[in-house]
Amino acid sequence: MEQFDALVVGGGLVGSAVAFGLTESGMRVLVLDEGDVALRASRGNFGLVWSQSKGLGAPHYHRWARTSAAHWPALAARLAELTGIDVGLELPGGLHFCLSDAELSARAGMMARMRQEAGEFGFDYRMLTRQEAAEMVPGLGRDVVGASWTPYDGHVGPLPTLRAFHAAIQRAGGVYRPLTPVRKIDPAPNDFRIAMPDGGVARAPRLVLAAGLGNIPLLPALGLDCWIAPQRGQILVTERVRPLLSMPTLNVRQTAEGSIMIGDSKEEAAFDSLTQRPAVMRSMAERAVRCFPWLAELQIVRAWAAVRILPKDGLPIYDQPARLPGAFAFSCHSGVGLAAAHARVLAPMVAQGGLTGDCALLSSERFQHV
């Protein structure tokens, strides 16, 4: 029997961020990852570190997203120090474009409400005219009537980040095992055992379920109900070009390598991550070209679909079952944006044995009262 300080089920961005944070707390961690066969948004992510529109009606979630953005520079520097991998983090602020007066009015109202809900925490934003937005990002299309901007937003490379987490975990003495699906957990307070496919058994006083949609069959073992469902998203990627975008937008961003990514689709498609719908891709491309007409000159070189987690109310779920001290279950769709908070704030809570603050407000208990 192999003994560890913590078992983390799931090697995507959520599980890997938490596992890395646990190694930074001095714990010996085993990460059990189903591998690329998993329904994983981590390898199909758009890559935004985004706060400006998160937390309407839930200011604790907005604080959590902003907390993560604030921790991202230190996380990126630490990963580079340990692994030599540049994750391509940039936090220049971000823009959300409006293509009609009605969109602009609705956006202004939403941003004003978020500032009101933020209270003493504050919420710095600007509603921009078309001219002001064009001065920030040249080449803006005529259809853009205005935009919202906040200084908290940015983007990062999801694949370099995932690779850096895996390398850093192993550099710190943790164990990463791909192609190791978990089918059954033997739980007891502060004593969790998982049978390995090779016949061995791993044991630890801490257990973290962070396997995305793979959490669904495992949550009952911890006495937890499932409040998540799949949602498909699609992404288009262009050829590489010279630097053209100084900051990311909700729908369009330029990667460190020069490609332009176009995204932000949502489809109810169960667990189908293979099918791509031309109508959805066309709609994405049309909106992107309305924002930046010069995109029409570029060649699309790749396109893919991925299935993300969708919690019932769109907010992360951080559970700690009362009857099983040492057990945690995390289900979150913002694996990139919240990675820094998961590594630098959430993981230390796991190491210390309890969730506090805004994380405690994001448990699944909120669904029991609706």
KEMI-322661 format. One record per residue (C-alpha): residue in one letter; z, x, y. Coordinates in steps of 0.2 Angstrom, whole numbers, plus 5000, padded with zeros to 4 digits. Each point is the difference from the previous one (the first is absolute). Last residue first. Layout:
<balos>
A Z X Y .
...
</balos>
This chain:
<balos>
V 4982 4830 5133 .
H 5018 5007 4996 .
Q 4996 5009 4984 .
F 4986 5009 5008 .
R 5011 5011 5012 .
E 5009 5006 4985 .
S 4985 5010 4996 .
S 5007 5014 5010 .
L 4994 5005 5017 .
L 5016 4998 5010 .
A 5008 5014 4990 .
C 4986 5011 5005 .
D 5003 4997 5019 .
G 5017 5007 4998 .
T 5007 5005 4983 .
L 4994 5003 4982 .
G 5013 5008 4988 .
G 5002 5014 4988 .
Q 5001 5016 5010 .
A 4984 5006 4992 .
V 4992 4983 5003 .
M 5005 5001 5018 .
P 4993 5017 5002 .
A 4983 4993 4993 .
L 4999 4986 5013 .
V 5002 5012 5015 .
R 4989 5015 4998 .
A 4988 4996 4986 .
H 4998 4982 5002 .
A 5000 5001 5019 .
A 4987 5013 4999 .
A 4989 4990 4988 .
L 5001 4984 5010 .
G 4983 5001 5008 .
V 4992 5006 4984 .
G 5008 4988 4987 .
S 4998 4985 5011 .
H 4999 4987 4986 .
C 5018 5002 4994 .
S 5010 4995 4985 .
F 5016 5010 4997 .
A 5012 4998 4985 .
F 5016 5009 4999 .
A 5013 5003 4986 .
G 5016 5011 5002 .
P 5012 4985 4999 .
L 4993 4987 4988 .
R 5008 4983 5003 .
A 4998 5001 5019 .
P 4981 5002 4998 .
Q 4994 5012 5014 .
D 4984 4993 5008 .
Y 4988 5007 5013 .
I 4986 4987 5003 .
P 4987 5005 5014 .
L 4994 4986 5011 .
G 4984 4989 4998 .
D 5010 4984 4997 .
K 4996 4998 4981 .
P 4998 5019 4998 .
L 4982 5005 4999 .
I 4997 5015 4989 .
R 4983 5008 5002 .
V 4984 4999 4989 .
A 4987 5013 5004 .
A 4981 4998 5004 .
W 4988 5014 5004 .
A 4985 5005 5010 .
R 4992 5017 5002 .
V 4985 5008 5010 .
I 4997 4987 5013 .
Q 4987 5008 5012 .
L 5003 5001 5019 .
E 4989 4993 5013 .
A 5009 4983 5000 .
L 5016 5009 5004 .
W 4993 5003 5018 .
P 5003 4982 5004 .
F 5019 5003 5000 .
C 5011 4984 5001 .
R 4985 4988 4995 .
V 4996 5013 4987 .
A 5017 4999 4992 .
R 5000 4981 5001 .
E 4983 5000 4991 .
A 5005 5013 4987 .
M 5016 4990 4995 .
S 4990 4984 4998 .
R 4986 5009 4990 .
M 5013 5007 4988 .
V 5008 4983 4998 .
A 4983 4992 4996 .
P 4995 5014 4989 .
R 5015 4997 4988 .
Q 5007 5014 4991 .
T 5006 4998 4982 .
L 5010 5014 4992 .
S 5018 4997 5006 .
D 5002 4983 4992 .
F 5019 4997 4998 .
A 5000 4982 5008 .
A 4985 4999 5012 .
E 5008 4992 5016 .
E 4991 5010 5013 .
K 5005 5010 5015 .
S 4989 5012 5010 .
D 5006 5013 5012 .
G 4988 5014 4998 .
I 4987 5012 5008 .
M 5002 5018 4998 .
I 4990 5013 5010 .
S 4998 5017 4991 .
G 5004 5016 5010 .
E 5011 5009 4988 .
A 5015 4996 5010 .
T 4996 4982 4998 .
Q 4993 4989 5013 .
R 5007 4982 5002 .
V 4994 4983 5001 .
N 5008 4983 4997 .
L 5017 5001 5008 .
T 4995 5013 5012 .
P 5003 5019 4998 .
M 5000 5013 5014 .
S 4988 5012 5008 .
L 4985 4993 4991 .
L 4983 5010 5000 .
P 5004 5017 4992 .
R 4984 5006 4993 .
V 4993 4990 4985 .
R 5003 4998 4982 .
E 4991 4986 4990 .
T 5007 4983 5001 .
V 5014 4992 4990 .
L 5003 4982 4996 .
I 5016 4993 4994 .
Q 5005 4984 4991 .
G 5016 4991 4997 .
R 5007 4990 4986 .
Q 5016 4991 4999 .
P 5012 4999 4986 .
A 5017 4991 4999 .
I 5018 5003 5004 .
W 5016 4990 4999 .
C 5005 5004 4982 .
D 5018 4995 4996 .
L 5013 5014 4996 .
G 5012 5001 4985 .
L 4997 5019 4999 .
A 4990 4998 4984 .
P 4991 4985 5008 .
L 4992 5012 5013 .
L 4990 5010 4987 .
P 4985 4988 4997 .
I 4997 4999 5019 .
N 5004 5018 5004 .
G 4983 5005 4995 .
L 4993 4991 5016 .
G 5007 5015 5009 .
A 5009 5012 4989 .
A 5015 5003 5010 .
L 5015 4996 4988 .
V 5013 5013 5004 .
L 5014 5004 4988 .
R 5015 5011 5003 .
P 5013 5005 4987 .
A 4987 5009 4989 .
R 4993 5000 4983 .
A 4982 5004 4993 .
V 4997 4997 4981 .
G 4987 5009 4989 .
G 4988 4991 4988 .
D 4984 5006 5008 .
P 4997 4984 5009 .
M 5017 5003 5009 .
A 5015 4988 4998 .
I 5009 4997 5016 .
R 5018 5000 5002 .
F 5011 4995 5015 .
D 5019 5004 5002 .
N 5008 4996 5017 .
P 5004 4982 4994 .
A 4990 4997 4984 .
P 4981 4998 4999 .
D 4988 5003 4985 .
I 4983 5000 5008 .
K 4984 4995 4991 .
R 4981 5002 5002 .
V 4999 5015 5011 .
P 4983 5008 5001 .
T 4999 5019 4999 .
L 4982 5005 5004 .
P 5008 5012 5013 .
R 5016 5009 4998 .
Y 5008 5008 5016 .
V 5016 5010 4997 .
G 5011 5005 5015 .
G 5004 5018 5002 .
A 4997 5001 5019 .
R 4982 5006 4998 .
Q 4997 4986 4988 .
I 5005 4987 5013 .
A 4990 5010 5014 .
A 4984 5000 4989 .
H 5001 4981 4997 .
F 5004 4996 5018 .
A 4986 5011 5006 .
R 4987 4992 4989 .
L 5006 4983 5007 .
T 4998 5006 5018 .
P 4984 5008 4997 .
L 4993 4984 4992 .
P 5007 4988 5014 .
G 4994 5011 5015 .
V 5009 4995 5015 .
H 4999 4988 5015 .
G 5008 4996 5017 .
D 5011 4987 5008 .
Y 5015 5001 5011 .
P 4992 5001 5017 .
T 4995 4982 5001 .
W 4984 4992 5005 .
S 4993 4983 5001 .
A 4982 4997 5003 .
G 4987 4991 5012 .
V 4983 4991 5001 .
V 4991 5010 4986 .
D 4983 4992 4998 .
R 4992 5013 5011 .
G 5003 5014 4987 .
L 5011 5015 5003 .
G 4992 5017 5000 .
P 5014 5009 5008 .
V 5018 4998 4993 .
M 5014 5001 5013 .
E 4989 4996 5015 .
A 4991 4986 4991 .
A 5018 4992 4997 .
E 5003 5000 5019 .
Q 4983 4993 5004 .
R 5002 4986 4987 .
T 5017 4995 5008 .
L 5015 5007 4991 .
M 5016 4991 4995 .
R 5014 5014 4999 .
Y 5014 5003 4988 .
D 5017 5007 5000 .
F 5012 4990 4989 .
G 5019 5002 5003 .
F 5015 5002 4989 .
E 5010 4991 5013 .
G 4991 4984 4995 .
A 4986 5002 4988 .
E 4998 4981 4999 .
Q 4994 4999 5018 .
R 4988 5014 4998 .
M 4993 4992 4984 .
R 4998 4984 5010 .
A 4990 5009 5013 .
M 4989 5008 4987 .
M 4996 4983 4992 .
G 4996 4992 5016 .
A 4989 5014 5005 .
R 4991 4999 4983 .
A 4997 4981 5002 .
S 4993 5002 5017 .
L 4989 5014 4995 .
E 4993 4991 4984 .
A 4997 4985 5011 .
D 4991 5010 5013 .
S 4989 5007 4986 .
L 4997 5016 4990 .
C 5017 5007 5001 .
F 5003 5018 4995 .
H 5016 5007 4993 .
L 5003 5018 5005 .
G 5011 5014 4994 .
G 5011 5014 5007 .
P 4997 5019 4998 .
L 5009 5002 4984 .
E 4990 5012 4990 .
L 5004 5005 4982 .
G 4987 5010 4990 .
V 5010 5002 4984 .
D 4999 5019 5001 .
I 5005 5007 4983 .
G 5008 5017 5000 .
T 5012 4993 4987 .
L 5018 5002 5006 .
E 4997 5004 5018 .
A 4986 4987 5001 .
L 5011 4987 4993 .
R 5014 5004 5012 .
A 4988 4999 5015 .
A 4993 4983 4995 .
L 5018 4994 4997 .
A 5005 5006 5017 .
P 4985 4992 5009 .
W 5003 4983 4990 .
H 5018 4997 5004 .
A 4996 4991 5017 .
A 4986 4989 4991 .
S 5013 4996 4987 .
T 5013 4994 5012 .
R 4986 4989 5009 .
A 4997 4991 4983 .
W 5018 4997 4997 .
R 5003 4994 5018 .
H 4985 4988 4998 .
Y 5008 4994 4983 .
H 5017 4997 5009 .
P 4990 4990 5013 .
A 4995 4987 4988 .
G 4991 4986 5009 .
L 4985 5011 5003 .
G 5005 5016 4991 .
K 4984 5010 4999 .
S 4987 4999 5013 .
Q 5002 5016 5010 .
S 5007 5010 4985 .
W 4986 5009 4991 .
V 4999 5017 4991 .
L 4983 4996 4994 .
G 4992 5008 4984 .
F 4987 4987 4995 .
N 5007 5001 4982 .
G 4989 5000 4984 .
R 5010 5013 4990 .
S 5017 4994 5005 .
A 4994 4982 4997 .
R 5004 5002 4982 .
L 4996 4989 4985 .
A 5004 5013 4988 .
V 4986 5009 4990 .
D 5002 5015 5012 .
G 5016 5004 4992 .
E 5014 4990 4992 .
D 5013 5011 5009 .
L 5017 5004 4994 .
V 5009 5011 5013 .
L 5015 5009 4994 .
V 5012 5006 5013 .
R 5013 5014 5002 .
M 5010 4996 5015 .
G 5003 5012 5015 .
S 4998 4988 5014 .
E 4983 5007 5003 .
T 4996 4996 4982 .
L 5005 4982 5004 .
G 4988 4999 5015 .
F 4986 5006 4989 .
A 5004 4986 4987 .
V 5000 4987 5014 .
A 4984 5006 5007 .
S 4992 5001 4982 .
G 5006 4982 4996 .
V 4993 4993 5016 .
L 4984 5010 5000 .
G 4995 4997 4982 .
G 5009 5009 4986 .
G 5010 4985 4993 .
V 5016 4999 4990 .
V 5012 5012 5008 .
L 5014 5006 4989 .
A 5015 5009 5009 .
D 5013 5013 4996 .
F 4991 5006 4984 .
Q 5005 5002 4982 .
E 4987 5002 4986 .
M 5005 4993 4983 .
</balos>
